[in-house]
Amino acid sequence: MRAGTGRLDAQVQIVSRETGALMAWHRGAGGWRLWRGAHRPPGDAGFATGAGLLSQHRGGREALLLELRAALLERRGPLVTLNKPQGLPVTGKPGELTLLSVLPELSQALGLRQQELQVVRAPGKETSGLVLLSSCPQTASRLRKFFIQSRRAHRPTATYWAVTNGIPAASAGQIRAALTLQHTDGVNVVVPVKSPSRRDILEGVKRTLSHFRVMATGFGCALIQLQPLTAFPSQLQVHMMLQLCPVLGDHTYSARVGTVLGQRFLLSVESTKPQRQALDDALLRRLHLTPAQAAQLPLHLHLYQMFLPGSRPTDAPIELRAPLPQYFSRTLQGLGFCQQQAPSAAAPRGQQREA
């Protein structure tokens, strides 16, 4: 496909947490178009200027609590789902402001007096999207077992969206890599391990697997659907780096991808350190960013869909979805992936129902 066409190869939709309206790409007579049924939700991290500089408000516990209440997506019995802002850690050291640290206040604010909320599933600090909470320990335990069993059976239960700086060579496929955590310069980074031995596996190296599908391409970037089938820190970021297509806003692993005469290649872990992602001039102009603003760009990785088991074995899976952050949507628009509005949209079909 020619750069800049913004063609979408899949039918997808999400739901606005503000109005309940659909935000969907739909194939019509004029091709793929975007129908958006919501404005920016309150408390959502977004671009503060026309140039696209991220501006997140972090004013302490009270401000975070208000932001999380605004991020409430759904309550279903003991289950509560939130749309986590990018940059919010789930756990941390004592005294740090995290999702866990404000769960007691959030439980009270939601009128849960008997049991405090506990985290069942949540994306990492730099990833935005769905957080699943439960006020019932038994329900939380049942769901954790469901996720573990699904991973063992290689059944995807979560779908992420990512914008990558680079386009994968294949339009869809699997990414397999053995990964391990390595402590370097005071931080933990994930590094791939080639041909791990049995001893490596016993010492913490893990074989990881993800499905990917390219949904749109343009201007040297891609919108990717990712479904991890294993769980490892920064797995999706590292998997896309290994495809020579680091996630936009990845200021940890993108430095491992080098370019000579337009050809990309992997640099050795020993020769690279985490550093701010550098974007070429053409992409900076397309996204209306200065190099300094690009160095602060948030990670464009969003957990947008999750499947849960029904109450009974014969029930259909429960589907949860989270709207994209404002900065993510603006990037899609800047890359030409979002076109003019269309009047209707159909529900997605296909491999998303595998869970």
VEXTOR-162501 format. One line per 4 residues: their letters; for each residue y, x, z of C-alpha. Coordinates in steps of 0.05 Angstrom, whole numbers, plus 5000, padded with zeros to 4 digits. Each point is the difference from the previous one (the first is absolute). Layout:
N
A	Y/X/Z | ... .
! end
This chain:
355
MRAG	5000/5000/5000 | 5071/5024/4985 | 5042/5020/5060 | 5049/4947/5021 .
TGRL	4963/4939/4973 | 4984/4977/5071 | 4937/4964/4977 | 4957/4970/5055 .
DAQV	4925/5001/4989 | 4981/4953/5057 | 5019/4933/5028 | 5023/5006/5072 .
QIVS	5042/4962/5050 | 5025/5004/5071 | 5032/4948/5046 | 5069/5003/5030 .
RETG	5000/5000/5075 | 5069/4967/5000 | 4988/4939/4957 | 4926/4998/4988 .
ALMA	5014/5003/4925 | 4960/5042/4952 | 5024/5066/4974 | 4955/5012/4940 .
WHRG	4991/5033/4934 | 4979/4948/4949 | 4980/5005/4927 | 5040/4951/4959 .
AGGW	5020/4990/4928 | 5048/5058/5005 | 4953/5047/5034 | 4997/5021/5073 .
RLWR	5058/4974/5042 | 5017/5000/5074 | 5011/4936/5037 | 5032/5011/5068 .
GAHR	5007/4944/5050 | 5034/5036/5057 | 5060/5042/5019 | 4998/5060/5045 .
PPGD	4967/4981/5066 | 5039/5014/5064 | 4986/5067/5031 | 4967/5027/4937 .
AGFA	5013/5073/4985 | 5038/5006/4935 | 5047/5040/4957 | 5067/5001/5033 .
TGAG	5039/5022/4938 | 4996/4990/4926 | 4974/5071/4996 | 4939/4980/5039 .
LLSQ	5006/5038/5065 | 4953/4972/5053 | 5033/4972/5061 | 4955/4978/5058 .
HRGG	5028/4974/5064 | 4967/5029/5062 | 5041/4979/5060 | 4949/5006/5055 .
REAL	4948/4952/5029 | 5042/4937/4993 | 5017/5014/4927 | 4928/5017/4984 .
LLEL	4976/4936/5034 | 5049/4959/4959 | 4977/5035/4937 | 4927/4986/5015 .
RAAL	5014/4927/5015 | 5034/4995/4933 | 4940/5035/4969 | 4952/4946/5025 .
LERR	4959/4974/4942 | 4949/4951/5029 | 4967/4976/5064 | 4928/4976/4992 .
GPLV	4967/4984/5067 | 5000/5065/5040 | 5018/5041/4938 | 5071/5023/4985 .
TLNK	5019/5036/4936 | 5064/5041/4992 | 5031/5037/4942 | 5010/5070/5030 .
PQGL	5063/5037/4980 | 4990/5068/4968 | 5011/5057/5050 | 4976/4962/5062 .
PVTG	4942/5036/5035 | 4944/4958/5028 | 4984/5048/5056 | 5035/5061/5030 .
KPGE	5013/5041/5062 | 5020/4967/5065 | 5073/4979/4998 | 5003/4997/4923 .
LTLL	5021/4936/4966 | 4938/4974/4963 | 4968/4934/4982 | 4953/5006/5059 .
SVLP	5057/5014/5048 | 5033/4933/4986 | 4938/4956/4995 | 5008/4973/5071 .
ELSQ	5071/4976/4985 | 4979/4973/4932 | 4943/4962/5032 | 5048/4967/5049 .
ALGL	5050/4985/4944 | 4945/4964/4962 | 4980/4959/5062 | 4934/5036/5011 .
RQQE	4993/5000/5076 | 4925/5005/5010 | 4984/5061/4957 | 5043/5054/4972 .
LQVV	4996/5015/4926 | 4958/5060/4979 | 4998/5035/4933 | 4940/4985/4957 .
RAPG	5022/5034/4937 | 5065/5033/4978 | 5024/5051/4949 | 5026/5068/5021 .
KETS	5071/5017/5018 | 5027/5014/4931 | 4964/4941/4968 | 5029/4930/5000 .
GLVL	4962/4935/4999 | 4950/4956/5035 | 4986/5008/5074 | 4945/4957/5030 .
LSSC	5007/4985/5075 | 4957/4957/5045 | 5010/4969/5069 | 4925/4991/5009 .
PQTA	4958/5062/5016 | 4937/4967/4973 | 5033/4983/4933 | 5029/5070/4995 .
SRLR	4931/5031/5013 | 4967/4954/4948 | 5051/5019/4947 | 4995/5075/5014 .
KFFI	4924/4994/4991 | 5013/4963/4934 | 5044/5056/4974 | 4949/5053/5021 .
QSRR	4943/4963/4966 | 5041/4989/4937 | 5015/5075/4995 | 4926/5016/5009 .
AHRP	4984/4951/4944 | 5057/5027/4957 | 5033/4931/4998 | 5077/5004/4996 .
TATY	5038/4959/5050 | 5070/5027/4990 | 5042/5011/4938 | 5061/5044/4997 .
WAVT	5055/5008/4949 | 5029/5068/4984 | 5052/5027/4952 | 4980/5069/4977 .
NGIP	5040/5057/4969 | 4953/5010/4942 | 4949/4958/4963 | 4924/5007/5012 .
AASA	4959/5023/4940 | 4955/4938/5007 | 5023/4928/5008 | 4949/4987/5055 .
GQIR	4945/5034/5037 | 4977/5031/5065 | 5027/5059/5038 | 4951/5040/5042 .
AALT	5020/5058/5044 | 4976/5035/5063 | 5059/5006/5047 | 5015/5033/5066 .
LQHT	5059/5006/5047 | 5032/5069/5006 | 5052/5020/5051 | 5055/5039/4965 .
DGVN	5069/5020/5026 | 4994/4951/5057 | 4980/4939/4959 | 4935/4970/4976 .
VVVP	4991/4997/4925 | 4941/4975/4959 | 4966/5050/4954 | 4943/4990/4950 .
VKSP	4935/5037/5009 | 4959/5018/4939 | 4925/4992/5005 | 4998/4990/5075 .
SRRD	4938/5026/5036 | 4961/4961/5052 | 5034/5042/5053 | 5068/4981/4971 .
ILEG	4982/4926/5007 | 4978/5010/5071 | 5065/5036/5016 | 5044/4943/4976 .
VKRT	5003/5003/4924 | 4994/4929/4972 | 4981/4976/4931 | 5051/4949/4979 .
LSHF	5003/4949/4944 | 5054/4955/4970 | 5004/4952/4941 | 5063/5002/4957 .
RVMA	5028/4959/4943 | 5064/5012/4961 | 5041/4936/4996 | 5062/5025/4965 .
TGFG	5028/5065/4971 | 5068/5023/4978 | 5048/5059/5003 | 4944/5047/5024 .
CALI	4983/4955/5059 | 4946/4949/5015 | 4988/4940/5044 | 4931/5009/5029 .
QLQP	4953/4953/5036 | 4959/5038/5051 | 4940/4978/5041 | 4974/5050/5051 .
LTAF	4926/4995/5014 | 5002/5051/5056 | 5050/5013/5055 | 5034/5067/5008 .
PSQL	5072/5019/5017 | 5045/5003/4939 | 4940/4987/4956 | 5037/4963/4945 .
QVHM	5057/5050/4997 | 4951/5058/4993 | 4957/4963/4949 | 5061/4987/4955 .
MLQL	5022/5073/5009 | 4931/5021/4976 | 5012/4957/4938 | 5064/5041/4989 .
CPVL	5040/4936/5013 | 5030/5005/5070 | 5027/4936/5031 | 5075/4992/4992 .
GDHT	5033/5020/5066 | 4941/5044/5022 | 5035/5058/5033 | 4936/5030/5026 .
YSAR	4950/5008/4944 | 5041/4996/4936 | 5017/5074/5004 | 4927/5016/4984 .
VGTV	5010/4976/4929 | 5032/5053/4956 | 5026/4994/4928 | 5003/5052/4945 .
LGQR	5024/4981/4930 | 4989/4927/5015 | 4929/5010/5024 | 4982/4983/5072 .
FLLS	4951/5038/5043 | 4979/5006/5073 | 5028/5056/5042 | 4958/5031/5055 .
VEST	5009/4973/5070 | 5014/5071/5024 | 5058/5009/4952 | 5036/4935/5015 .
KPQR	5033/4969/5060 | 5023/4928/5009 | 5070/4991/4971 | 5045/4946/4973 .
QALD	4977/4971/4934 | 5039/5023/4939 | 5010/4951/4942 | 5021/5019/4930 .
DALL	5070/4984/4976 | 4978/4944/4953 | 4965/4963/5056 | 5059/5011/5048 .
RRLH	5046/4969/4948 | 4953/4942/4989 | 4996/4984/5075 | 5075/5015/5010 .
LTPA	4985/5053/5052 | 5031/5067/5015 | 4953/5057/5019 | 5022/4993/5073 .
QAAQ	4983/4926/4999 | 4933/5013/4967 | 4984/5048/5057 | 5007/4941/5048 .
LPLH	4961/4950/4958 | 4949/4961/5041 | 4927/5002/4983 | 4984/4947/4947 .
LHLY	4933/4980/5028 | 4991/4928/5024 | 4941/4963/5029 | 5011/4934/4965 .
QMFL	4933/4964/5004 | 4944/4994/5050 | 4937/4958/5003 | 4969/4973/5065 .
PGSR	4934/4964/5009 | 5002/4924/5007 | 4983/4967/5067 | 4930/4984/4974 .
PTDA	4954/5040/4954 | 5008/4947/4945 | 5076/5000/5003 | 5041/5035/4947 .
PIEL	5035/5065/5020 | 5070/4992/5030 | 5053/5034/4958 | 5062/5031/5030 .
RAPL	5060/5027/4961 | 5065/5036/5017 | 5063/5002/4958 | 5024/5067/4973 .
PQYF	5056/5036/5036 | 5068/4995/4966 | 5001/5074/4980 | 4931/4992/4967 .
SRTL	5023/4940/4959 | 5064/5035/4979 | 4959/5060/4976 | 4955/4954/4959 .
QGLG	5062/4968/4969 | 5030/5069/4986 | 4937/5021/4964 | 5000/4937/4957 .
FCQQ	4937/4971/5032 | 5037/4936/5020 | 5031/4959/4945 | 5035/4932/4999 .
QAPS	4977/4940/5039 | 4944/4953/4979 | 4990/4929/5025 | 4928/5005/5025 .
AAAP	4944/5047/5018 | 4924/4995/5007 | 4958/5027/5056 | 4969/5068/4988 .
RGQQ	4927/5006/4982 | 4950/5056/4991 | 4979/5057/5044 | 5047/4980/5057 .
REA	4949/4947/5019 | 4946/5052/5012 | 5015/5002/5074 .
! end
